[in-house]
Amino acid sequence: MAEKKTFEEQLKELEEVVKALQSPELTLDESMKLYKKGMSLTTSCTKELEKAEGELKKLTENLTEEDFSIEN
C-alpha cells in the first residue's frame, strides 16, 4: 500500500493538475481524468485543513488574552 502523501505534497500535485488542465492540447478524456484527480486532491486537502482547524480550536478554546501576554 502506498504511503499517504502530506498536505504539502497533495497541494503541489493539485497545482500541477491545474497547470496541466490549462493546456489546449489535452484531449477530452485526458482533461476528464485530470479533473477527477484534481477534485480528489481538493477533497483530501479540504479534509486535512478541517482536521487541523478542529485541532487548533481544541487547543485554543480555553485560552484567554492573558495567556498571550508577554511579561518582562
ROTIZA-387110 format. One record per residue (C-alpha): chain; x, y, z; residue in three letters; residue number from 1. Coordinates in Angstrom, 3 decimals. Each point is the difference from the previous one (the first is absolute). Example, Ala and Ser with C-alpha at 12.3 -4.5 7.8 and 13.67 -1.06 7.14 Angstrom:
residues 2
ATOM   mol         c1         c2         c3   type   seq
ATOM     A     12.300     -4.500      7.800    ALA     1
ATOM     A      1.370      3.440     -0.660    SER     2
***
This chain:
residues 72
ATOM   mol         c1         c2         c3   type   seq
ATOM     A      0.000      0.000      0.000    MET     1
ATOM     A      1.340      3.439     -0.924    ALA     2
ATOM     A      0.954      2.396      2.766    GLU     3
ATOM     A     -2.442      2.867      0.467    LYS     4
ATOM     A      1.240      3.275     -1.457    LYS     5
ATOM     A      0.372      3.048      2.196    THR     6
ATOM     A     -2.282      2.997     -0.358    PHE     7
ATOM     A      2.820      1.906     -1.665    GLU     8
ATOM     A      0.662     -2.803     -2.494    GLU     9
ATOM     A     -3.692     -0.207     -0.865    GLN    10
ATOM     A     -0.239      3.773     -0.428    LEU    11
ATOM     A      3.035      0.011     -2.307    LYS    12
ATOM     A     -1.546     -2.818     -2.040    GLU    13
ATOM     A     -3.282      1.930     -0.197    LEU    14
ATOM     A      1.877      3.042     -1.297    GLU    15
ATOM     A      1.589     -2.211     -2.669    GLU    16
ATOM     A     -3.424     -1.347     -0.999    VAL    17
ATOM     A     -1.380      3.530     -0.348    VAL    18
ATOM     A      2.960      0.989     -2.149    LYS    19
ATOM     A     -0.415     -3.104     -2.188    ALA    20
ATOM     A     -3.714      0.719     -0.440    LEU    21
ATOM     A      0.865      3.354     -1.523    GLN    22
ATOM     A      1.657     -1.719     -2.946    SER    23
ATOM     A     -2.038      0.347     -3.196    PRO    24
ATOM     A      1.522     -3.230     -1.305    GLU    25
ATOM     A     -1.779     -2.339      2.438    LEU    26
ATOM     A     -2.625     -2.340     -1.298    THR    27
ATOM     A     -3.411     -0.043      1.657    LEU    28
ATOM     A      0.833     -3.347      1.597    ASP    29
ATOM     A      3.283      1.305      1.406    GLU    30
ATOM     A     -1.733      3.117      1.291    SER    31
ATOM     A     -2.666     -2.066      1.747    MET    32
ATOM     A      2.593     -2.235      1.665    LYS    33
ATOM     A      1.955      3.016      1.234    LEU    34
ATOM     A     -3.179      1.709      1.193    TYR    35
ATOM     A     -0.994     -3.074      2.035    LYS    36
ATOM     A      3.504     -0.201      1.463    LYS    37
ATOM     A     -0.146      3.700      0.861    GLY    38
ATOM     A     -3.366     -0.383      1.718    MET    39
ATOM     A      1.312     -2.932      2.020    SER    40
ATOM     A      3.039      2.014      1.075    LEU    41
ATOM     A     -2.221      2.976      0.863    THR    42
ATOM     A     -2.199     -2.176      2.194    THR    43
ATOM     A      3.003     -1.509      1.739    SER    44
ATOM     A      1.622      3.394      0.624    CYS    45
ATOM     A     -3.264      1.428      1.314    THR    46
ATOM     A     -0.343     -2.883      2.461    LYS    47
ATOM     A      3.569      0.559      1.214    GLU    48
ATOM     A     -0.660      3.720      0.511    LEU    49
ATOM     A     -3.245     -0.693      1.870    GLU    50
ATOM     A      1.803     -2.495      2.223    LYS    51
ATOM     A      2.739      2.530      0.783    ALA    52
ATOM     A     -2.595      2.684      0.712    GLU    53
ATOM     A     -1.792     -2.302      2.426    GLY    54
ATOM     A      3.227     -0.762      1.827    GLU    55
ATOM     A      0.832      3.703      0.264    LEU    56
ATOM     A     -3.455      0.753      1.391    LYS    57
ATOM     A      0.456     -2.678      2.667    LYS    58
ATOM     A      3.408      1.388      0.944    LEU    59
ATOM     A     -1.177      3.593      0.224    THR    60
ATOM     A     -3.553     -0.285      1.340    GLU    61
ATOM     A      0.991      0.689      3.601    ASN    62
ATOM     A      2.661      2.617     -0.652    LEU    63
ATOM     A     -0.452      3.633      1.026    THR    64
ATOM     A      1.805      3.191     -0.974    GLU    65
ATOM     A      2.138     -0.388      3.137    GLU    66
ATOM     A      1.418     -3.225     -1.452    ASP    67
ATOM     A      1.523      2.048     -2.808    PHE    68
ATOM     A      1.377      2.889      2.047    SER    69
ATOM     A      3.747      0.506      0.109    ILE    70
ATOM     A      1.413      0.518      3.456    GLU    71
ATOM     A      3.218      1.978      0.451    ASN    72
***
